[in-house]
Amino acid sequence: MKISLLQVNPVVGDLTGNADRIVAGVEEAALHRPDLVVAPELSLPGCPCRDLLLEKGFIERGLTVLEDLAADLADAPPVLVGFAAPNLSGTGRPAFNAAALLRDGVVGETFRKTRLSSGVLDEDRYFEPAAGNPGILRLGAMTVGVSIGEEIRCTGPVPEVIVNLAASPFAAGVQCLREEALSRIARDHRVTIARANLVGGNDDLVFDGRSSVFSANGTLIARGAAFAGDVLTVDIGRPVPQAVAPDDWSPESETWRALVLGTRDYARKCGFGSALLGLSGGIDSSLVAAVAARALGPENVVGVLLPSPYTSIESIEDAREVAGNLGIRTHCLPISPMMEAFDGVLAGVFADRPHDTTEENLQARIRATVLMALANKFNSLLLSTGNKSEVAVGYSTLYGDMAGGLAVIADVPKGMVYRIARWLNTEGPVIPSRVLEKPPSAELRPGQTDQETLPPYDLLDAILHRHVDCFEGPDEIVAAGYPEETVREVLRMVGQAEFKRRQAAPGLRVTGRAFGTDWQMPIAAKAWWRR
C-alpha cells in the first residue's frame, strides 16, 4: 500500500485557494499511484482560523468548497482532507475538527477529532470533542485508523496503519521529541504511522512540515522537508528508509529557518512585497535584516539609518557593512533636526527639568514616525527588531522602537540572537565581527549601554527562562542559586511591562512559551509574591 502525505501551506480563510493547493498536491502525488492521499489537519480552511469559525456562513461555505473539491478530484485516488464540520446538535461549540474522505467525486466518510489539542490553537473555544475513539477506514483489505492531531496518542482498536492529520506549530527542540514519541507509539502498538503536518507561517505561528512515516518496529522510513512544501509518497509494505529528508535540529538552524518562513509568509499573506526596518548597527537589527533579506529577497528590503547626535560613527559603519553584506538598499535620515524641533516646542513646559528618559523615548518615537511614514508611502511592511529579553522586561519604547507590523525576533532571547548570528556567519560574512563584540547599546545618550539598566544578558536570559518557560516563581529561582535582589527586580520588570506587550506587533513564535498566545497575564495586577 502506498500513502502520499501532502505538506501544504494554506492561507487562513482562503477556502477556494486552499482547495486549489490541495488539488495541485494530489496531482503531484498521483504520479506515484498512491492508494491514499492525506492532507493535513484543517488544511482546507487553514489553521488557526480563530474567530472565523464563529462567523455565520464560514463553516457552511467550507462544506460547499469541500464538495467542489471532491468533484475536482473525481479521477484521483481517495483523499483525506482536514476541514471544519458543523456541529448540528444544538449544544456545545459550533464545529468539529474533522477529516473527510473524498472518493469517486463525492464526500464520503467523515472522522471527527475526539481529543482536542491544548495550547496555542485554543481548540476548546471553537471545537466540540467527538465521542468515542478515532475512526477506522477500510481501503480494500487494509484497515486504516484515522486520527487528527493529539488523538494519535489515544487508545482504541489498533488498525494495520494509522494516518494522522496534524497541524503542529513549531517550537525549537520539539521535532526530536515528536519523532521519539511517534516511534514509541508505532513500536508499542506494532502499527505503521503516517503523519501529514502543515507547513507555513500564519500570524505568529510557524508550522514546520516534517511529515513522517514510522514502520511498525518504530523505524523512521520517511520524512518530509522542513519549513517547505512537500509531497511524500511511501510504500508502507517496505519497512525500510525510503525518503528521509535531511534536517538540522540545532536550535540556531531551526530557529533561523522558522524566522525566515514566518516572515516570508506573514508578508506574503498580508499582501506585502517589501519590508523595511531601522538599521542601527546593533546585533538585533542586523539579524532582522538578514532574516528579511533571506525571506523576501534583498532587492525587497530597505534598511533605514536614523542617526542622532549620540550615534557613533562605528554604528553607522556597521549598519552600512551589514547592508552591503546582505545586498539591501539603505537610506540615511538624520533625526537631529526633528529632535531640535521637539526640544523647542517643549522647552517652556519642560523648563527647569533635567533631561531624562522622556527625551530618550522621544528619539525612539521620532524614528518610529519616520519609519511608519516610509512604510505607508511605499506600502512596505515595517519590521520591529526587539528581542525576547527586551520584550520581557519592557526595555523598549512604546510607540517607538516597538512600532511595526511584525516583531521578527520577539521570541528569540538575546543570547540566542548572538548564537544565530555567529552560526549564520559560518556560511560567509553577514554580521560584522564588531557588531558581535561591542557592548549592546540603544545610543540614546552619551556612553549608554544596556547593562546600565539590565543585568548581564546571560544572567537575565537564565532568570527569564526559568520564569517564563518553566513557570517558576522568585523563590524557586533564588533557590536554584540566582541572586535574590536581581531575581525580584527582573520579575518586577516583567510584570510592569505587560501593558507594553499588549500593544506590541505580533511576534513569531519559536519557543515553547512566547509572549502573546502562550502568555495570558493581567495588566492591572499586583504580583502575588511581593511582600
N, C-alpha and C positions, 0 to 999 in steps of 0.2 A: 504494500500500500504506500502510495506517495502522498505526502501532505505539503502544500505550499503555504508559507506564512507571509502575509503582506505587512510590511513595515511602512505604513503610510503616514503622511504628515497632514492632518486635516486642519482646516480653518474653522474655528468655533462658529457655529451658526450658518455656515455656508453649505446647506444641505445638498443642493444640486452640484456644487463644485466638489464636495467630498465624494458624492456618488461617482462623479467622473474620475476622481483619483482612484477609487476602488476598481472601477472598470479597467483603467489603464494597468493597474497591478494584476488583475485577473487575466487580462490579455497576455501580459508577460509571463505569468505563471503557466498559462495554458500551453505554452510552447514545450513545457516539460511533462505534459499529460498527467497532472495530479489527479488523484481520486477525490480530494477535498482541498478547498482553499479556505484559509482562515484570516479574516481581517480583525484588527484589534478591538478591544472594548471601546464602545461609544465612538467608533470610527466614522459613523455616518453624521451625527450631529456635531462631533468634535468634543474635546474634553479639556478643561471642565466647562460645562455650559452655564454653571451657576444659575442665576435667576432667569435666564432664558427659558428654563424648564417650567417656570411659573407663568410665563406669558401665554395668554389664551391663543390657541392656534398653532403654537410651535410644535408640540408633540404630534398633533394631528397632521400638520404639514410633513413632518418626518415620515409618517406612515405612508403618505402618498408618494413621497420620493422613494421610499423603500420598495413599494410596489413597482414603480417605474424602473428601479434598478434591477429588480428580479426579471422584468420583461427584457431589459437590455442584455441580461446575462443568460437568456434562454438557451443558448447553444454552448454555454460554459460548463465546466464541472460544478458540482454543488459548492456553494459558498456560504460560510458563516459570517455574518456581519453584526457588529455591535451597534445597538440603537437604543432609544428611549421609548419604552412601551407604555401606553396609558394605563393607569390604574382605574378601572371602571367599577370598582366595588363600592365607591361612595364613601369609603373610610380610609384613613391613613394618608400617606403622602401621594402626590399626584402622578407618580410614574414608577415604573420598574426599570432597573438597569438590566438590559436584556440582549439576547443574541437571536437572530433569525436565520433559518436555513433557506437559502434561495436555490431552488432546483426546478428545472423544466419550465422556467419563465414565471413561476409563482412563488409567493412567500409561504413556506411550509412550516415546520415545527418551530416553536418559539421556546427559548430557555431563559428563565428569569433568575437573576442573581439572588442567592439565598443569604449570603454573608456580606454585609456592606463593609467597605474599606473605612478605616478610621484615618483621621489626619487631614491633610491639606485639601482633599477633594470634597470634604463636607457632605458626604453622600446622605447622611441622616436627615439633612434638610430637605432633600428632594425625592429620594427613592424609598419605596416600601420594600423591605426584605421579603422575598418569596418564602413560602413554607416548604419544608422538606429538604431533600438533598439535591445536589446538582443533577441535571438531566442526562439521559442516555440517548444517543443517536445510533441508529443501526444503518450502516452502509454496506450493503451486500452481506457478507458473512462476518464483517468486522463490527465489534461493539465499541463505540466511541463515547467517552464521557465528555460532556461539555461543561466547562467551568469558566467563571468570569471573575477576574481579579483575585482577591484573597481567598475565595472559596475553594481554591485548589488545595488548601490545607484541610478542608472539611473531610469528615468520614462519610462513608456510604458504600454502595455496591462498587466493586473495583472492576472497571472495564479492561479491555486489552490495551487501549491507548486513551490518554486524557489530552484534549486540546484545551488550552487556556487562553481566553481573550483578555488581554491586560492593558491597563493604562497606568503604568507605574512611573511616577515622577523621579527624576534623577536626584541623587544626593551623593556626594563624594564618598567612596568606600562601600556603597551599598551593593554594587554589582557582584562583588566577591561573595558576600553573604547570601545574595539572591541565588547565585548558581549553586552554592553549597546546599541551600535549603531544597532546591529543586532536585538536585542529585540524590539527596537523602530520601525525599518523598518517593522518587522513582524506584530507588533501591529497596526501600522498606515495603513498598506495595507491589514490587515486581511488575511495574507498568511503565510503558513509554509515555513521556510527557513532551508535548509540542506547544510552545508558548509564543504567541504573537503579541508584541508590545508596540505601542505607539511611539512615534518619533516626532520631534519638533518642539518649538517653543510656543507656548500660549500664555500670554501675560507674564506672570512671574515664574511660572513652572516650565521646566525643560524636561522633555521625555527623551530618553537616550536610545530607544530602539533595543538593540542587542537581543532580538528574539532568539529563542534557543530550543533545542531538542535534546532530550536525555533518553538514553536507552533504558531498558528495564533493569540493568545492573548498575545504573547511576552514571554511566559514561556520557560525557558531552559529545554528541555526534554532529551538532551543527550550531552555529551562532551567526546571527545577522550582524550587519555593520553597526558600529557605534556612532551615534549622532548623525545618521544619514539614512535616507530611504533605502529600502532593500526588498527583494523578493527571494525568499529562502525556500528551496524545494528539497525534500529529504525523503528517501526511501526508508521507512521505518522498519522494513523487513531486513535491513542490513545494519545491525547494531554496531557499526564502526564509524569513526570520524569521517565525515563526508565534505562538509563545507563550513569549517570553523574559521570565521573571520578573525584576523589578528587584532589584538587590542592591547592597550596600555592602561593598567589600573593604577598607575602612580597618581597621587592626588593633584599634582601640578598639571599633568596631561589631561586628566578627566575634567578638572575644573576649567582649564583653558578651553577645551572643546565645547563644554556646556555654555560658557560665556559667549563664545563665537556663535553657536547655533541660536541661543536665546536672543542675542542682539540682532542677528540677521532676520529671524522670524518675527520678532517684535516690530522691527522697522517695516518689513515687507507686508505683514498682515495688517498694519496700521496705515499703510499707503505711503510710506516714506521711501524715497530712493536715495536719500543722502542724509548725512549726520554731521554735526559739529560739536565741538567741546572746547572749554577753556583749557589751554595748554600752558601749564605753569612752569614746566621744567622739573616738577616733582615726580615721585615714583607712581602715585595714583593716576594722575592724568596721562602719564606715559603709557601705563599698562592699558588704560581705557582706549587710548588712541590706537594701540596695537590691536586690541580686540576689534575695534571698529573697522580698521583697515582690512583685517582678515575677513570680517563678516560681510562688509559691503563693497570692498574693493577700494584701494587707496584713492582712486580718482573721485570717489563719492564721499570723502571725509575731509573736513576742514578743521585745522587746529587754530584757535584764536589766542594770540598772546595779548594780555591786558596788563602791561607793566605799570606799577605805581612808583613813587619815589623810593619805596622800600624794596623794590625788586632788584636783586643782584644781577650784575652782568652775567655771572655764571649761570643763573637760572634761565636767562634769555638764550644764552648759547646752548644750554642743554635742551631747551624746548625746540630750538631750530634743528639741533642734531637728531633728536627723536623723529621730527617730521621728515627730515632728509632720509633717515634710515628706512622709514615707512613709505616714503613717496607720496605723502599727503601735502596738500596746499596749506598755506598759513596766511593769516592777516595779523598785523601788529597794530593795536589800537591803544595807545597810552591813555590812562584814565586820570592823569593829573589834572587836566582842565575841569573834569567833572567833579573831582574831589574838592577843588578850589571853589567851584560854584556852590556845592553843598555847604562848605565851611562858611562862605559868605552869607548865604541865606539864613543859616542857623546861628550866626555869630551873636546876634543880640539875645536870642533865647538862651544860648549856652554860655553867656557871659559869666566869667569868674569860675567856671567849672573846668577842671582839667580834662585833657584828652584821656579816654579810656576805651573800653570795648565798644562803646557806641560808635566812635569814629572807625574802629576796625571793622565792625559789621557793615558800616556804610560802604566801605571799599568792596566788600563781597557783594553787596546789593547793587552797587553801580555795575560791577562786572556782570551780574545776572541780568540786569536791564539791557545791557549791550548784547549779550548772548541771545536773549529772547528776541530782541529786535532782528538780529541776523536770522534766527530760526524762522521767525514769521515771514520775513521778506523773501527768503529763499526756499520756504517750505521744507526745511530740514528738521530732523529730529535732534533736539538738544540732549546730549548725554551728560548726566552729572557723574562726578568722579569720587564721591566719598566711599570709604571702605567700611567694613562692618565694625571695626573697633571704634571708629569715629561716630558712626551711626548709633552705636550702643550707648556711648556716654554723652552724646549731644555735642561733640566737638565739631560744630558746623554752624552756619548762619542760616536761619530760616529766611526764605525769600532771597537768599544769597547763593552760596555755593551749593545749596540743596536744590536749586532750581533745575528743572529738566523734565523730559518726558520719560526717561528710563535711567534708573540708577544701576549701572552695569555691574559694579563690584560691591554693592551694598551688603552682600552676604559673604564677602571674602575678607577675613581678618588681615590686619596689617602685615603680620609675619608671613602669611601665605601670599600676599601681594609681592613681597620680595622674592619668595621662593619661585613663584611663577615667572617673574621677570628674569631671574637667573637661569631657570630652565629654558625659557624662550631664547635666551642668548646663546644656548648651545647650538641652535640652528644657524646662528650668524649674528652679527652685531645688530641689536634692536634697541635695547635700553642702554644708554651711555653708562660707563662704569662710575662716573662721578655721581650720577643720579642714585646709584645703588649704595654709594659710600657716604654721601653727605647727610648730616642730621636733618630729619624732616622738619619743614617749617612752612607756615602759611604766609610768611613775609608780610605781615600786616603792621609791623613796627620794626624799628632797627634791631637786628640781632636776635629776633624771635626764633624760638624752637618749640616744637610740640611738647617736649619734656619739661618746659616751664609750667605747664598746666596738667600734664598727664604723667602717670608712672611710665617707666620704660615699657616699650611695646611688648616685649616678651613676657613681662610680668602682667601687664594689662590683659593681653590675649589669654594667658593662662587662667586668670581670675574670671574673665568673661566666658571662657569655655565651660568652666565648672558651673557658673551661674546660669548661663543661657542654654547651653547644650545639655548639661547634666542636671539641671533643675535644683542645684544646691543653693542653700541659703548661706548667710555670712558665717554662722557657727561651724558648718561643715567645711567651708573653705578655709577658715582660720585653723581648724583642727588639722587640715592637711598640710599646714606649715606656712601659710601665707600671712604677711603682716596684717594685724587686725585693723589698724588705722587705715591702711591703704584699701583693704577689702571693703570696709564700711563706706569709705569715700567713693569708691568705684560704683558700688551698688546704689548709693545715693544718687550719683550722676545718671545711672541707668534709669532709675525711676523718674527723675526730674526731666529727662529728655523725651518722655513718652509723647508729649504734645507735639514735639517736632516730628517724630516718626510718623504720626498720624497724617501729617501734611506733606510727607516726602513722596517723590516719584516711586512707582513700583520698582522693586529691585529683583534681579534674577536670583532664584533660589538654587543654591548649590550645596548647602549643608543640610543636616537633618533637622535643624530648627532655625529658620530665618525669621527676621522681624517682618511682620505682616501676617500672612495666613497662619503661620505656626505660633504666633505670639499674640495673645489676646489679653492685654493688661489695661486696667482702668487708668485714666489720666488724673482725675481729682481724687486722689487716694493718699493715705499715709502708709509708709512701709511698716508692715506688721512687726518687723524685727527691731524697730527703733525703740530705744528705751527712754 
